[in-house]
Amino acid sequence: MALFSTIQNFIKNLDEQELIKYFTGFGLAVLGLIGLIMYLNYSGVNKYKARLKVINKERLQTKKILTDYKLVNLQKQKIEEILSTDKNFYIDQEYNNLVKKLGLIKFQSEEPTKSDGEIISGKIEHILTFHLDAITMKQLTELLTQIAEIERLYPKELIIKKVPNSQKIDIDLTIATLEEISENE
Protein backbone atom coordinates (compact mmCIF):
# COMPACT_ATOMS: atom_id res chain seq x y z
CA MET A 1 0.00 0.00 0.00
CA ALA A 2 2.87 2.33 0.74
CA LEU A 3 4.21 2.00 -2.78
CA PHE A 4 0.81 2.90 -4.23
CA SER A 5 0.61 5.98 -1.95
CA THR A 6 4.08 7.07 -2.99
CA ILE A 7 3.17 6.85 -6.69
CA GLN A 8 -0.09 8.75 -6.04
CA ASN A 9 1.75 11.55 -4.22
CA PHE A 10 4.37 11.72 -6.98
CA ILE A 11 1.64 12.16 -9.64
CA LYS A 12 -0.15 14.84 -7.58
CA ASN A 13 3.04 16.83 -7.19
CA LEU A 14 3.75 16.91 -10.95
CA ASP A 15 2.83 19.96 -12.95
CA GLU A 16 0.74 19.59 -16.08
CA GLN A 17 3.67 19.52 -18.56
CA GLU A 18 5.56 16.80 -16.66
CA LEU A 19 2.38 14.77 -16.26
CA ILE A 20 1.78 14.86 -20.02
CA LYS A 21 5.40 13.76 -20.65
CA TYR A 22 5.10 10.82 -18.24
CA PHE A 23 1.71 9.71 -19.63
CA THR A 24 2.99 10.02 -23.19
CA GLY A 25 6.08 7.99 -22.30
CA PHE A 26 3.97 5.42 -20.50
CA GLY A 27 1.51 5.22 -23.44
CA LEU A 28 4.35 4.83 -25.94
CA ALA A 29 5.94 2.12 -23.79
CA VAL A 30 2.61 0.25 -23.61
CA LEU A 31 2.10 0.60 -27.39
CA GLY A 32 5.68 -0.54 -28.02
CA LEU A 33 5.16 -3.54 -25.75
CA ILE A 34 1.87 -4.42 -27.51
CA GLY A 35 3.57 -4.02 -30.91
CA LEU A 36 6.47 -6.28 -29.83
CA ILE A 37 4.03 -8.92 -28.59
CA MET A 38 2.07 -8.77 -31.85
CA TYR A 39 5.24 -8.96 -33.95
CA LEU A 40 6.55 -11.96 -32.02
CA ASN A 41 3.13 -13.63 -32.24
CA TYR A 42 2.71 -13.12 -36.01
CA SER A 43 6.29 -14.01 -36.83
CA GLY A 44 5.91 -17.22 -34.83
CA VAL A 45 2.61 -17.99 -36.56
CA ASN A 46 4.17 -17.35 -39.98
CA LYS A 47 7.11 -19.57 -39.11
CA TYR A 48 4.74 -22.38 -38.14
CA LYS A 49 2.61 -21.82 -41.25
CA ALA A 50 5.70 -22.12 -43.45
CA ARG A 51 6.75 -25.28 -41.60
CA LEU A 52 3.22 -26.66 -41.98
CA LYS A 53 3.36 -26.06 -45.75
CA VAL A 54 6.65 -27.97 -45.94
CA ILE A 55 5.21 -30.82 -43.88
CA ASN A 56 2.09 -30.98 -46.07
CA LYS A 57 4.23 -31.04 -49.21
CA GLU A 58 6.33 -33.87 -47.76
CA ARG A 59 3.13 -35.68 -46.71
CA LEU A 60 1.79 -35.48 -50.27
CA GLN A 61 5.11 -36.76 -51.64
CA THR A 62 5.02 -39.65 -49.18
CA LYS A 63 1.42 -40.41 -50.14
CA LYS A 64 2.39 -40.43 -53.84
CA ILE A 65 5.35 -42.71 -53.15
CA LEU A 66 3.13 -45.14 -51.24
CA THR A 67 0.50 -45.08 -53.99
CA ASP A 68 3.17 -45.69 -56.63
CA TYR A 69 4.60 -48.52 -54.50
CA LYS A 70 1.18 -50.19 -54.29
CA LEU A 71 0.69 -49.77 -58.03
CA VAL A 72 4.11 -51.27 -58.76
CA ASN A 73 3.32 -54.23 -56.50
CA LEU A 74 -0.02 -54.79 -58.26
CA GLN A 75 1.71 -54.64 -61.65
CA LYS A 76 4.40 -56.99 -60.40
CA GLN A 77 1.74 -59.49 -59.27
CA LYS A 78 -0.01 -59.19 -62.63
CA ILE A 79 3.27 -59.82 -64.45
CA GLU A 80 3.93 -62.86 -62.25
CA GLU A 81 0.46 -64.22 -63.11
CA ILE A 82 0.99 -63.59 -66.83
CA LEU A 83 4.42 -65.25 -66.78
CA SER A 84 3.11 -68.26 -64.91
CA THR A 85 0.23 -68.89 -67.35
CA ASP A 86 2.34 -69.81 -70.39
CA LYS A 87 5.73 -71.33 -69.66
CA ASN A 88 6.30 -72.22 -73.34
CA PHE A 89 6.03 -68.71 -74.76
CA TYR A 90 8.53 -67.91 -77.49
CA ILE A 91 8.74 -64.36 -78.82
CA ASP A 92 9.87 -65.39 -82.31
CA GLN A 93 6.96 -67.83 -82.73
CA GLU A 94 4.52 -65.18 -81.55
CA TYR A 95 6.03 -62.68 -83.99
CA ASN A 96 5.71 -65.13 -86.89
CA ASN A 97 2.07 -65.79 -85.98
CA LEU A 98 1.36 -62.04 -85.88
CA VAL A 99 3.02 -61.30 -89.21
CA LYS A 100 1.19 -64.19 -90.90
CA LYS A 101 -2.14 -63.22 -89.32
CA LEU A 102 -1.84 -59.60 -90.51
CA GLY A 103 -0.42 -60.53 -93.91
CA LEU A 104 2.79 -58.59 -93.34
CA ILE A 105 5.26 -61.38 -94.17
CA LYS A 106 5.72 -60.02 -97.72
CA PHE A 107 6.91 -56.68 -96.28
CA GLN A 108 9.68 -58.33 -94.28
CA SER A 109 12.99 -57.75 -96.06
CA GLU A 110 15.21 -59.55 -93.57
CA GLU A 111 14.89 -62.05 -90.76
CA PRO A 112 14.20 -60.60 -87.32
CA THR A 113 17.08 -60.53 -84.86
CA LYS A 114 16.62 -62.00 -81.42
CA SER A 115 18.71 -61.03 -78.42
CA ASP A 116 18.63 -61.10 -74.67
CA GLY A 117 18.33 -57.84 -72.80
CA GLU A 118 18.84 -56.97 -69.22
CA ILE A 119 17.96 -59.09 -66.20
CA ILE A 120 15.19 -57.49 -64.13
CA SER A 121 14.19 -58.95 -60.75
CA GLY A 122 15.08 -62.53 -61.64
CA LYS A 123 13.60 -62.28 -65.13
CA ILE A 124 15.43 -61.99 -68.41
CA GLU A 125 14.18 -59.74 -71.16
CA HIS A 126 14.02 -61.38 -74.61
CA ILE A 127 14.13 -58.83 -77.43
CA LEU A 128 13.11 -59.22 -81.07
CA THR A 129 13.92 -56.52 -83.63
CA PHE A 130 12.46 -56.59 -87.13
CA HIS A 131 12.16 -54.40 -90.19
CA LEU A 132 9.11 -54.01 -92.44
CA ASP A 133 9.29 -52.13 -95.76
CA ALA A 134 6.59 -50.02 -97.44
CA ILE A 135 3.65 -50.60 -95.13
CA THR A 136 0.78 -48.22 -94.46
CA MET A 137 0.00 -46.48 -91.20
CA LYS A 138 -3.14 -48.61 -90.96
CA GLN A 139 -1.04 -51.78 -91.09
CA LEU A 140 1.28 -50.37 -88.45
CA THR A 141 -1.59 -49.50 -86.11
CA GLU A 142 -3.10 -52.97 -86.61
CA LEU A 143 0.28 -54.51 -85.77
CA LEU A 144 0.70 -52.38 -82.64
CA THR A 145 -2.88 -53.16 -81.58
CA GLN A 146 -2.25 -56.89 -81.96
CA ILE A 147 0.99 -56.60 -79.96
CA ALA A 148 -0.88 -54.74 -77.20
CA GLU A 149 -3.47 -57.53 -77.03
CA ILE A 150 -0.77 -60.10 -76.26
CA GLU A 151 -0.08 -59.59 -72.56
CA ARG A 152 3.38 -61.15 -72.71
CA LEU A 153 4.62 -58.75 -75.42
CA TYR A 154 5.36 -55.07 -75.23
CA PRO A 155 6.81 -52.65 -77.77
CA LYS A 156 10.22 -51.37 -76.76
CA GLU A 157 11.26 -49.12 -79.66
CA LEU A 158 9.68 -47.97 -82.91
CA ILE A 159 11.46 -46.11 -85.69
CA ILE A 160 9.34 -44.90 -88.60
CA LYS A 161 10.85 -43.68 -91.88
CA LYS A 162 8.72 -42.24 -94.68
CA VAL A 163 9.28 -43.79 -98.10
CA PRO A 164 10.04 -40.95 -100.57
CA ASN A 165 7.28 -40.15 -103.11
CA SER A 166 4.89 -42.59 -101.46
CA GLN A 167 2.20 -42.89 -98.79
CA LYS A 168 4.11 -45.85 -97.31
CA ILE A 169 6.53 -46.09 -94.40
CA ASP A 170 9.43 -48.32 -93.39
CA ILE A 171 9.56 -49.36 -89.74
CA ASP A 172 12.06 -50.83 -87.36
CA LEU A 173 10.19 -52.24 -84.39
CA THR A 174 11.63 -53.80 -81.29
CA ILE A 175 9.35 -55.91 -79.13
CA ALA A 176 10.20 -57.67 -75.90
CA THR A 177 8.95 -60.11 -73.31
CA LEU A 178 10.07 -61.25 -69.90
CA GLU A 179 10.85 -64.82 -68.88
CA GLU A 180 11.70 -66.32 -65.52
CA ILE A 181 15.35 -67.25 -65.27
CA SER A 182 15.44 -70.99 -64.67
CA GLU A 183 17.71 -72.40 -62.00
CA ASN A 184 19.67 -74.26 -64.71
CA GLU A 185 20.93 -71.03 -66.31
Order of alpha helices (4+ residues) and beta strands (2+ residues): alpha-alpha-alpha-beta-beta-alpha-beta-beta
